[in-house]
């Protein structure tokens, strides 16, 4: 009977040590990845815009006022944890887009803004300023 008590005591101590170790190491693991330290938001935004504009797609979308298509491309080009809002301005500084180009507003601890010049291929070659605001 005495041996049985010692075995149960050792079993309990070993289980407590394992649980304590697991809890200690689990508390050291971050709950969420901080992607802002890996790459700043403005870098994400500029890379997304350059990637979309690489073959002239961005100019064609702005020229045809295809705001939904632009929003979908930005949703694909940006990481899922980054929120965005886009406003397109003409040469006089007036907002051109008549609807929101956003994935739900600017969320997060930091907000960055990227301005990008877009020329629409046509006879007049109008120039637009695209302001991409990013939150993350």
C-alpha positions in Angstrom: 0.0 0.0 0.0 2.9 2.4 0.8 4.5 1.7 -2.6 1.3 2.5 -4.4 1.1 5.9 -2.7 4.7 6.8 -3.7 4.0 5.9 -7.3 0.8 8.1 -7.3 2.8 10.9 -5.7 5.6 10.7 -8.3 3.0 10.5 -11.1 1.3 13.6 -9.8 4.6 15.5 -9.5 5.6 14.5 -13.0 2.2 15.6 -14.4 2.4 18.9 -12.6 5.9 19.5 -14.0 4.8 18.8 -17.5 1.8 21.0 -17.2 3.9 23.8 -15.7 6.4 23.5 -18.5 3.8 23.6 -21.2 2.0 26.6 -19.7 5.4 28.5 -19.4 6.3 27.9 -23.0 2.8 28.6 -24.3 2.8 32.0 -22.5 6.0 32.9 -24.5 4.4 32.4 -27.9 2.9 35.6 -29.3 -0.9 35.6 -29.8 -0.6 37.3 -33.2 2.2 37.9 -35.6 3.3 41.5 -35.8 3.7 41.9 -39.6 4.3 45.6 -39.2 7.8 44.9 -37.9 8.6 42.6 -40.9 7.6 45.1 -43.6 6.1 48.6 -43.2 2.6 49.2 -44.5 3.7 51.8 -47.1 6.0 49.2 -48.6 3.2 46.7 -48.9 1.0 49.4 -50.5 3.6 50.6 -53.0 4.4 47.0 -54.0 0.7 46.3 -54.5 0.2 49.4 -56.7 3.3 48.8 -58.8 2.4 45.1 -59.3 -1.1 46.1 -60.5 0.3 48.9 -62.7 3.1 46.7 -64.1 1.2 46.1 -67.4 -1.0 49.2 -67.4 -4.0 47.6 -65.6 -4.2 50.3 -63.0 -4.5 53.1 -65.6 -7.1 51.2 -67.5 -9.2 50.6 -64.4 -9.0 54.3 -63.3 -9.8 55.4 -66.9 -12.9 53.2 -67.1 -13.8 53.9 -63.5 -13.9 50.2 -62.6 -13.7 50.8 -58.9 -15.0 47.3 -58.0 -12.3 45.6 -60.0 -9.6 47.9 -58.5 -10.9 46.9 -55.0 -10.8 43.2 -55.8 -7.2 43.5 -57.2 -6.1 45.3 -54.0 -7.7 42.6 -51.9 -5.7 40.0 -53.7 -2.4 42.0 -53.7 -2.4 43.0 -50.0 -2.0 40.7 -47.1 -5.3 39.7 -45.3 -4.3 41.5 -42.1 -3.9 44.9 -43.9 -7.0 47.1 -44.3 -7.1 49.7 -47.0 -9.0 52.7 -48.4 -8.4 54.3 -51.8 -9.3 57.7 -53.1 -8.6 58.8 -56.7 -8.0 62.5 -57.5 -7.9 64.2 -60.8 -5.3 66.8 -61.9 -7.3 69.6 -60.2 -7.4 67.6 -56.9 -11.0 66.7 -57.0 -12.0 63.1 -55.9 -13.0 61.0 -58.9 -14.3 57.8 -57.4 -18.0 58.1 -56.5 -18.0 55.0 -54.2 -15.8 53.6 -51.5 -12.8 51.5 -52.6 -12.1 49.8 -49.3 -12.1 46.4 -47.6 -14.0 47.7 -44.5 -12.2 50.8 -43.3 -8.8 51.4 -41.7 -8.2 49.0 -38.8 -5.1 48.5 -36.8 -2.6 50.3 -34.6 -0.8 52.1 -37.4 -2.0 53.9 -40.5 0.2 54.7 -43.5 -0.6 56.6 -46.7 0.9 56.0 -50.2 0.4 58.4 -53.1 0.8 57.0 -56.6 0.6 58.8 -59.9 -1.4 57.0 -62.7 -1.6 58.1 -66.3 -4.5 56.8 -68.3 -3.5 55.7 -71.8 -5.7 57.9 -74.2 -5.3 60.8 -76.6 -5.4 63.4 -73.7 -3.3 61.3 -71.3 -5.0 62.5 -68.1 -3.0 62.0 -64.9 -4.6 60.9 -61.6 -3.2 60.7 -58.1 -4.2 57.6 -56.3 -4.1 57.8 -52.5 -3.9 54.4 -50.8 -4.3 54.5 -47.0 -3.3 51.3 -45.1 -4.0 50.2 -41.6 -2.5 47.2 -39.8 
